[in-house]
């Protein structure tokens, strides 16, 4: 549940803190120990590889920031669960056994992992929930404003339909995994925009966020509604949008209805250029990953003022309330602002996006 959603630009915050001398402050807030120096070991548990962001952006950006913050003395113990909750549980238990100093956790199953979060607490290891709000006694949470993500997607879909849409317009909702609390928030945000404006003809919670599951769900929706009767598709992320488009093409659709996405994956950006996908939600992974590293290092080094400043928001999970948090803002990515978002932030080079099959579309969009 989102309680306070005050989005603060972390880069400007860091400058402000540095100016006040707070970055090197220490204390004992929240039980943080000031005894650790730069020789910290941070466990990083990421959930899956189907979404390319984790391997391409989150892990390397997080690792680089930890090294920067610790003068290259800190290390990251990294594991990816490949969308397997049991595997992630084993990985986390191994990190507890190895006595890492702090764990940054992006949970496959936010509810199932709660027992392991409790074990970490019992072992004196703080747990920072990353991207997804895990249950159990976590010390802090860093993510994006997830309900706002859904609102941006829903609003964009209505704009693509010509403004407010029409109640008779039939929409298919392709939501994320039911084990991911973010998916519920995306869905709630989207419904706040869509439910009274259009007809939601079919809705699916897509197991493990897998594109192939989204493709199968979409094929079922097409069979039930008729491809020509689908005005738009709400897809919670870019990977599933790809599956949705495959199903529509298999049904003979040549001109795609408006389709949303999220994560600004390279394939998604290229589909937006071609007009196959209407939009994505760009989330600044560098900001999220770097902030997570700052929070983790501040927590284990006992830098209470810095930790508190970096977690000035508060959120509730099903098991805990008033969790210190940082909620990072998001941007609707369309053909018009590719250069100002993923290119400007260094996520992709124009040469990555504008390969031969997309060169003409790039030229039309002014990407040269």
ZITA-V99167 format. One record per pair of residues at least 24 apart in sequence whose ideal C-beta (glycine too) atoms are under 7 Angstrom apart, sorted by the first residue. I is the first residue (numbers start at 1). GAP is how many residues later the second one is. If there is no record, write none. Layout:
I_GAP / I_GAP
//
This chain:
1_315 / 2_145 / 2_183 / 2_313 / 3_311 / 3_312 / 3_313 / 4_309 / 4_310 / 5_140 / 5_143 / 5_308 / 5_322 / 6_306 / 6_307 / 7_138 / 7_320 / 7_321 / 7_322 / 8_304 / 10_277 / 10_280 / 10_281 / 13_296 / 17_289 / 17_292 / 22_283 / 22_284 / 22_287 / 23_283 / 25_278 / 25_280 / 25_281 / 26_276 / 26_277 / 26_278 / 27_275 / 27_277 / 27_278 / 28_274 / 28_276 / 29_275 / 29_278 / 29_279 / 30_109 / 32_267 / 32_270 / 32_272 / 32_275 / 33_269 / 34_267 / 34_268 / 36_65 / 36_264 / 36_265 / 38_32 / 38_33 / 38_35 / 38_36 / 39_34 / 39_35 / 40_30 / 40_34 / 40_61 / 40_257 / 40_260 / 41_34 / 41_36 / 41_59 / 41_60 / 42_24 / 42_32 / 42_34 / 42_58 / 42_59 / 42_60 / 42_62 / 42_254 / 43_34 / 43_52 / 43_57 / 43_60 / 43_61 / 44_32 / 44_33 / 44_34 / 44_60 / 45_34 / 45_36 / 45_43 / 45_46 / 45_47 / 45_58 / 45_60 / 45_61 / 46_34 / 46_60 / 47_34 / 47_36 / 47_41 / 47_59 / 47_60 / 47_61 / 48_33 / 48_34 / 48_35 / 48_60 / 49_31 / 49_33 / 50_33 / 50_159 / 50_160 / 50_189 / 51_158 / 51_186 / 51_188 / 51_212 / 52_213 / 53_210 / 53_232 / 54_26 / 57_228 / 57_232 / 58_227 / 58_231 / 61_224 / 61_225 / 61_228 / 61_229 / 62_227 / 62_230 / 62_231 / 65_224 / 65_225 / 65_228 / 66_227 / 66_231 / 69_224 / 69_225 / 69_228 / 70_227 / 74_223 / 81_27 / 83_25 / 83_125 / 84_24 / 85_24 / 85_27 / 88_25 / 89_24 / 89_27 / 92_24 / 93_26 / 96_24 / 96_27 / 96_29 / 100_25 / 101_199 / 102_24 / 102_26 / 102_194 / 102_197 / 102_198 / 103_24 / 104_24 / 104_26 / 104_188 / 104_192 / 105_24 / 105_25 / 105_29 / 106_24 / 106_25 / 106_26 / 107_25 / 107_27 / 108_71 / 109_70 / 110_24 / 110_25 / 110_69 / 110_70 / 110_71 / 111_24 / 114_205 / 126_173 / 126_174 / 128_164 / 128_167 / 128_168 / 128_171 / 130_162 / 131_157 / 132_48 / 132_49 / 132_50 / 133_48 / 133_182 / 133_184 / 135_182 / 135_183 / 135_184 / 136_183 / 137_183 / 138_185 / 139_160 / 140_155 / 140_159 / 140_171 / 140_183 / 140_184 / 140_185 / 141_174 / 141_182 / 141_184 / 142_146 / 142_149 / 142_150 / 142_153 / 142_183 / 142_184 / 143_184 / 144_139 / 144_144 / 144_183 / 144_184 / 144_186 / 145_182 / 145_184 / 145_185 / 146_36 / 146_39 / 146_40 / 147_38 / 147_41 / 147_42 / 148_41 / 148_182 / 149_37 / 149_40 / 149_113 / 149_132 / 149_181 / 150_35 / 150_36 / 150_37 / 150_38 / 150_39 / 150_40 / 151_38 / 151_41 / 151_42 / 152_129 / 152_178 / 152_180 / 153_37 / 153_81 / 153_107 / 153_109 / 153_128 / 154_35 / 154_36 / 154_38 / 154_39 / 154_40 / 154_80 / 155_38 / 156_104 / 156_122 / 156_123 / 156_176 / 157_37 / 157_75 / 157_77 / 157_101 / 157_103 / 158_35 / 158_39 / 160_72 / 160_98 / 160_118 / 161_70 / 161_71 / 161_97 / 164_33 / 165_32 / 165_33 / 166_32 / 167_30 / 167_31 / 167_32 / 168_31 / 169_29 / 169_30 / 169_62 / 169_63 / 170_29 / 170_31 / 170_55 / 170_59 / 170_60 / 170_61 / 171_27 / 171_28 / 171_29 / 171_30 / 171_60 / 171_61 / 171_63 / 172_29 / 172_30 / 172_46 / 172_49 / 172_58 / 172_61 / 173_27 / 173_30 / 173_31 / 173_61 / 174_30 / 174_32 / 174_40 / 174_43 / 174_44 / 174_59 / 174_60 / 174_61 / 174_62 / 174_66 / 174_70 / 175_28 / 175_29 / 175_30 / 175_31 / 175_61 / 176_30 / 176_33 / 176_60 / 176_61 / 177_29 / 177_30 / 177_31 / 177_32 / 178_27 / 183_53 / 186_50 / 190_44 / 194_40 / 201_24 / 206_34 / 209_28 / 209_30 / 209_31 / 211_28 / 211_29 / 211_31 / 211_32 / 212_31 / 214_26 / 214_29 / 214_30 / 215_28 / 215_31 / 215_32 / 218_25 / 218_26 / 218_29 / 218_30 / 219_28 / 222_25 / 222_29 / 227_24 / 227_25 / 227_26 / 230_27 / 231_26 / 232_25 / 232_26 / 233_24 / 233_26 / 234_26 / 235_24 / 235_25 / 235_26 / 236_26 / 237_24 / 237_25 / 237_26 / 238_24 / 238_25 / 238_27 / 238_29 / 238_30 / 238_42 / 239_26 / 241_27 / 241_36 / 242_25 / 245_26 / 245_31 / 245_32 / 264_69 / 264_78 / 264_83 / 266_82 / 266_86 / 266_87 / 269_69 / 269_73 / 269_79 / 269_84 / 270_83 / 270_88 / 272_62 / 272_63 / 273_62 / 273_85 / 273_88 / 273_89 / 273_92 / 274_84 / 274_87 / 279_53 / 279_54 / 279_55 / 280_53 / 281_49 / 281_51 / 281_52 / 282_48 / 282_49 / 282_51 / 282_59 / 282_60 / 283_45 / 283_47 / 284_44 / 284_61 / 286_59 / 287_41 / 288_40 / 291_35 / 335_30 / 338_27 / 338_29 / 339_28
//
